[in-house]
Amino acid sequence: MRINDVLNLKYDNCLEKTQSGWYLVAYISKTHVKNHRIPIAEEIVEIIKKQINITMELSQQINNPNKYLFISQRGSRLGLPPNARSVSAALNRLAAKINITDNNGEIFHFKNHSFRHTKGVELINNGMNLLHVQKWMAHFSPEMTLRYAQILDSTMRKSWEEVMKAGIFKINNSTGKLEKVKIKDIENQDLIEWEYIRHNLDAVRIPLGFCLKPSKIECNHQLNPCLICNNMCTSPEFLHEFEDEIRETKKQIERAKALGRIMWIEKNQSVLERLEAIAITLRDGKIHHKAGKHRREYIGEERENGK
């Protein structure tokens, strides 16, 4: 939430419990959203309940007529919540008191909106649906939410280095074979390597390379749909190509086991079983065609009519 919306919470209606859990309820002033609900954990509920009790004990009609959760007890803002500037000032006093520093060793300077920005980035980078983040943060449009769709360079670098320790492979354009990539050879390459190491891609081998679709998206064409198509017809002359595919798929499974990529193992194992079943037929000198001879040749009147 924006700091102003937090400061304008009302103690008599800011908490709501439903069958699915607790929500914080607020009016979002910037986008004029009434009764905006944000899911919160039990720990936060207990903190808010304690604040409600404190405020109710201190509140009277004269000093808190609007039932604000956070209320000024004296001064020019008597009967009103603290202003946003006083919150950031308190945080910065705390930073100086206990020596909270930035990456350069300087005393960190807090900005209230940074908390909201950090939470937005965290939600998106942890895989929350963009539309859900938009609703969660009460953004007026998806474009506002897209500003949070980023990952800090320092965080990305750290994650990347951790994954690189386990190894990463790509196809050698000259030999057509897979080879392990060295960090120094990849650190300045395109975004696709960075996306790979974020653990949200299948990186499953396909006949001409790899499919790098997000792992949560299903694809019926990812693993060579020809292998399960009734119209695929192949003969013993292609046995050599099938044996090459079988060897390469087995290598992929072994690499996946070494990296702990369960989905990669399962999908390549499925491909391997299909390849080996067809190879058995070809080794027997037979043609593989699920639809059978009647689909390969014209028969009866069809042959006579040339259909």
C-alpha positions as CSV (number, residue, x, y, z in Angstrom):
1,M,0.0,0.0,0.0
2,R,1.0,3.6,-0.5
3,I,2.0,5.3,2.8
4,N,-0.9,7.8,2.7
5,D,-3.4,4.9,2.4
6,V,-1.8,3.1,5.3
7,L,-2.0,6.3,7.4
8,N,-5.7,6.7,6.6
9,L,-6.7,3.2,7.7
10,K,-9.7,3.2,10.1
11,Y,-9.5,1.0,13.2
12,D,-13.2,-0.1,13.0
13,N,-13.1,-1.5,9.5
14,C,-9.5,-2.1,8.4
15,L,-9.6,-5.9,9.1
16,E,-11.9,-8.4,7.5
17,K,-12.0,-12.2,7.9
18,T,-13.4,-14.5,5.2
19,Q,-13.4,-18.2,4.7
20,S,-10.1,-17.9,2.7
21,G,-8.4,-15.9,5.4
22,W,-7.7,-12.3,6.7
23,Y,-7.6,-9.2,4.6
24,L,-6.5,-5.6,5.2
25,V,-9.2,-3.2,3.9
26,A,-8.5,0.3,2.7
27,Y,-9.5,3.1,0.5
28,I,-6.9,3.7,-2.3
29,S,-7.0,7.4,-2.8
30,K,-4.8,7.6,-6.0
31,T,-7.0,5.3,-8.0
32,H,-10.2,5.8,-6.0
33,V,-10.7,2.2,-5.1
34,K,-13.1,1.7,-2.2
35,N,-12.8,-1.3,0.1
36,H,-9.6,-2.6,-1.5
37,R,-8.7,-5.8,0.1
38,I,-5.1,-7.2,0.5
39,P,-4.5,-10.7,1.9
40,I,-2.4,-10.7,5.0
41,A,-0.8,-13.3,7.3
42,E,-1.9,-14.1,10.8
43,E,1.2,-12.5,12.2
44,I,0.3,-9.1,10.6
45,V,-3.3,-9.5,11.9
46,E,-2.1,-9.8,15.5
47,I,0.1,-6.7,15.1
48,I,-2.9,-4.7,13.7
49,K,-5.2,-6.0,16.4
50,K,-2.7,-4.7,19.1
51,Q,-2.5,-1.3,17.4
52,I,-6.4,-1.2,17.2
53,N,-6.6,-1.8,21.0
54,I,-3.9,0.9,21.7
55,T,-5.7,3.4,19.5
56,M,-9.2,2.7,20.9
57,E,-7.9,3.2,24.5
58,L,-6.5,6.6,23.5
59,S,-9.3,7.7,21.2
60,Q,-12.3,9.8,22.0
61,Q,-14.7,11.7,19.9
62,I,-12.8,14.9,20.4
63,N,-9.3,13.6,19.4
64,N,-10.2,10.9,16.9
65,P,-13.6,11.5,15.4
66,N,-12.8,9.6,12.2
67,K,-11.5,6.5,14.0
68,Y,-8.0,6.5,12.3
69,L,-5.8,3.5,13.2
70,F,-2.8,5.8,13.5
71,I,-3.5,9.1,15.3
72,S,-1.6,12.1,16.4
73,Q,-2.3,12.9,20.1
74,R,-1.1,16.4,20.1
75,G,0.2,19.3,18.0
76,S,-1.2,20.7,14.8
77,R,-2.3,17.3,13.6
78,L,-4.4,16.5,16.6
79,G,-7.3,14.2,15.5
80,L,-5.4,13.4,12.2
81,P,-2.9,10.6,11.4
82,P,0.8,11.5,11.1
83,N,1.9,12.7,7.7
84,A,4.0,10.7,5.3
85,R,7.1,12.9,5.8
86,S,7.2,12.1,9.6
87,V,7.2,8.4,8.8
88,S,10.2,8.6,6.5
89,A,11.9,11.0,9.0
90,A,11.5,8.4,11.8
91,L,12.9,5.7,9.6
92,N,16.0,7.8,8.7
93,R,16.6,8.6,12.3
94,L,16.5,4.9,13.0
95,A,19.0,4.3,10.1
96,A,21.4,6.9,11.7
97,K,21.0,5.5,15.2
98,I,21.7,1.9,14.4
99,N,24.0,2.5,11.4
100,I,22.0,1.1,8.5
101,T,24.2,1.7,5.4
102,D,23.9,1.3,1.7
103,N,26.3,-0.5,-0.6
104,N,28.8,2.4,-0.5
105,G,28.9,2.4,3.3
106,E,26.8,5.6,3.6
107,I,23.8,5.9,6.0
108,F,20.9,4.6,4.1
109,H,18.2,7.1,3.1
110,F,14.7,5.6,3.4
111,K,11.8,6.6,1.0
112,N,8.4,5.4,1.9
113,H,7.4,4.4,-1.6
114,S,10.5,2.1,-1.8
115,F,8.8,-0.5,0.3
116,R,5.9,-0.7,-2.1
117,H,8.2,-0.8,-5.1
118,T,10.3,-3.6,-3.5
119,K,7.1,-5.6,-2.8
120,G,5.9,-5.3,-6.4
121,V,9.2,-6.5,-7.8
122,E,9.3,-9.4,-5.3
123,L,5.8,-10.5,-6.3
124,I,6.5,-10.5,-10.0
125,N,9.9,-12.1,-9.8
126,N,8.4,-14.9,-7.6
127,G,6.0,-15.7,-10.4
128,M,2.8,-14.0,-9.3
129,N,0.4,-13.4,-12.3
130,L,0.8,-9.8,-13.6
131,L,-2.9,-9.2,-13.5
132,H,-3.1,-10.4,-9.9
133,V,-0.2,-8.0,-9.0
134,Q,-2.2,-5.2,-10.6
135,K,-5.2,-6.0,-8.6
136,W,-3.2,-6.6,-5.4
137,M,-1.6,-3.2,-5.7
138,A,-4.7,-1.4,-7.0
139,H,-3.0,-0.1,-10.1
140,F,-5.2,1.7,-12.6
141,S,-3.7,0.0,-15.6
142,P,-1.3,-2.9,-16.4
143,E,1.3,-0.4,-17.6
144,M,1.7,0.8,-14.0
145,T,2.4,-2.7,-12.9
146,L,4.9,-3.4,-15.6
147,R,7.2,-0.9,-14.1
148,Y,7.8,-3.4,-11.3
149,A,8.5,-6.2,-13.8
150,Q,12.2,-6.1,-13.3
151,I,15.0,-7.8,-11.3
152,L,17.9,-5.9,-9.7
153,D,21.2,-6.5,-11.5
154,S,22.9,-7.5,-8.3
155,T,20.3,-10.0,-7.4
156,M,20.3,-11.4,-11.0
157,R,24.1,-11.7,-11.0
158,K,24.1,-13.6,-7.6
159,S,21.4,-16.0,-8.8
160,W,23.1,-16.5,-12.1
161,E,26.5,-17.4,-10.5
162,E,24.8,-19.9,-8.2
163,V,23.2,-21.7,-11.1
164,M,26.3,-21.6,-13.2
165,K,28.1,-23.7,-10.6
166,A,25.9,-26.6,-11.7
167,G,26.8,-26.1,-15.3
168,I,24.9,-25.0,-18.4
169,F,25.0,-26.4,-21.9
170,K,24.5,-25.1,-25.5
171,I,24.8,-26.4,-29.0
172,N,28.2,-25.9,-30.7
173,N,27.3,-24.4,-34.1
174,S,30.3,-26.1,-35.8
175,T,29.9,-29.7,-34.5
176,G,26.2,-29.7,-33.7
177,K,26.9,-31.3,-30.3
178,L,26.3,-30.0,-26.8
179,E,29.1,-28.6,-24.8
180,K,29.4,-27.0,-21.4
181,V,29.5,-23.2,-21.4
182,K,32.2,-21.3,-19.4
183,I,31.1,-18.3,-17.4
184,K,33.5,-16.0,-19.2
185,D,31.9,-17.0,-22.5
186,I,28.4,-16.3,-21.5
187,E,28.3,-13.4,-19.1
188,N,27.8,-10.8,-21.8
189,Q,25.5,-12.7,-24.1
190,D,21.8,-12.2,-24.8
191,L,18.9,-12.2,-22.3
192,I,18.0,-15.8,-23.0
193,E,20.9,-17.1,-20.8
194,W,19.7,-14.8,-18.0
195,E,16.2,-16.1,-18.3
196,Y,17.4,-19.7,-18.4
197,I,19.1,-19.4,-15.0
198,R,16.0,-18.0,-13.3
199,H,14.7,-21.6,-13.2
200,N,11.5,-20.9,-15.1
201,L,12.4,-22.5,-18.4
202,D,12.1,-26.1,-19.4
203,A,15.2,-26.1,-21.7
204,V,14.0,-29.4,-23.2
205,R,15.9,-30.7,-26.2
206,I,14.0,-30.6,-29.5
207,P,15.3,-31.9,-32.8
208,L,16.9,-28.7,-33.9
209,G,17.9,-27.2,-30.5
210,F,16.1,-26.5,-27.2
211,C,12.6,-25.3,-26.3
212,L,13.0,-22.6,-23.7
213,K,9.3,-22.0,-22.9
214,P,8.3,-21.1,-19.3
215,S,7.9,-24.4,-17.4
216,K,4.4,-23.5,-16.3
217,I,3.0,-23.4,-19.9
218,E,1.9,-26.6,-21.4
219,C,2.9,-27.3,-25.0
220,N,1.7,-30.2,-27.1
221,H,4.3,-29.6,-29.8
222,Q,7.4,-29.3,-27.6
223,L,8.7,-32.8,-27.9
224,N,8.4,-33.5,-31.7
225,P,4.7,-34.1,-32.3
226,C,5.6,-36.2,-35.3
227,L,6.5,-39.1,-33.0
228,I,2.9,-39.5,-31.9
229,C,1.2,-38.5,-35.2
230,N,-0.7,-41.2,-37.1
231,N,0.5,-39.7,-40.4
232,M,4.2,-40.1,-39.6
233,C,5.7,-42.8,-41.9
234,T,9.4,-43.9,-41.6
235,S,11.4,-46.8,-42.9
236,P,14.5,-48.7,-42.0
237,E,16.7,-46.3,-44.0
238,F,16.1,-43.7,-41.2
239,L,17.3,-46.1,-38.5
240,H,20.6,-44.3,-38.2
241,E,19.0,-41.0,-37.5
242,F,16.7,-42.6,-34.9
243,E,19.8,-44.1,-33.1
244,D,21.5,-40.7,-33.1
245,E,18.4,-39.2,-31.5
246,I,18.2,-42.0,-28.9
247,R,21.8,-41.5,-27.9
248,E,21.4,-37.7,-27.6
249,T,18.2,-38.0,-25.6
250,K,19.9,-40.4,-23.2
251,K,22.6,-37.8,-22.7
252,Q,20.0,-35.2,-22.0
253,I,18.4,-37.4,-19.3
254,E,21.8,-37.9,-17.6
255,R,22.5,-34.2,-17.6
256,A,19.0,-33.5,-16.2
257,K,19.6,-36.0,-13.4
258,A,22.9,-34.3,-12.5
259,L,21.2,-30.9,-12.4
260,G,18.1,-32.2,-10.6
261,R,15.7,-31.1,-13.4
262,I,12.8,-33.4,-12.8
263,M,10.6,-32.0,-15.6
264,W,13.5,-32.2,-18.0
265,I,14.0,-35.9,-17.1
266,E,10.3,-36.8,-17.4
267,K,9.8,-35.2,-20.8
268,N,12.9,-36.5,-22.4
269,Q,12.2,-40.0,-21.0
270,S,8.8,-39.8,-22.8
271,V,10.6,-38.9,-26.0
272,L,13.1,-41.7,-25.5
273,E,10.4,-44.3,-25.1
274,R,8.7,-43.2,-28.4
275,L,12.1,-43.2,-30.2
276,E,13.0,-46.7,-29.0
277,A,9.6,-48.2,-29.9
278,I,9.9,-46.9,-33.5
279,A,13.6,-48.0,-33.7
280,I,12.6,-51.6,-32.8
281,T,10.2,-51.6,-35.7
282,L,12.8,-50.3,-38.1
283,R,15.4,-52.8,-36.9
284,D,13.0,-55.6,-37.9
285,G,13.1,-54.2,-41.4
286,K,9.5,-52.9,-41.2
287,I,7.9,-49.5,-41.9
288,H,6.5,-47.5,-39.0
289,H,3.1,-45.9,-39.9
290,K,0.3,-46.0,-37.3
291,A,-2.4,-45.4,-39.8
292,G,-1.4,-48.5,-41.7
293,K,-1.3,-49.4,-45.4
294,H,-4.8,-48.3,-46.2
295,R,-3.7,-44.7,-45.5
296,R,-0.6,-45.0,-47.6
297,E,-2.1,-46.4,-50.7
298,Y,-5.3,-45.9,-52.7
299,I,-7.5,-48.9,-52.8
300,G,-10.6,-50.0,-54.7
301,E,-12.5,-47.2,-56.4
302,E,-10.1,-44.6,-55.1
303,R,-7.3,-46.1,-57.1
304,E,-9.5,-46.3,-60.2
305,N,-10.6,-42.7,-59.8
306,G,-7.1,-41.4,-59.0
307,K,-8.3,-39.9,-55.7
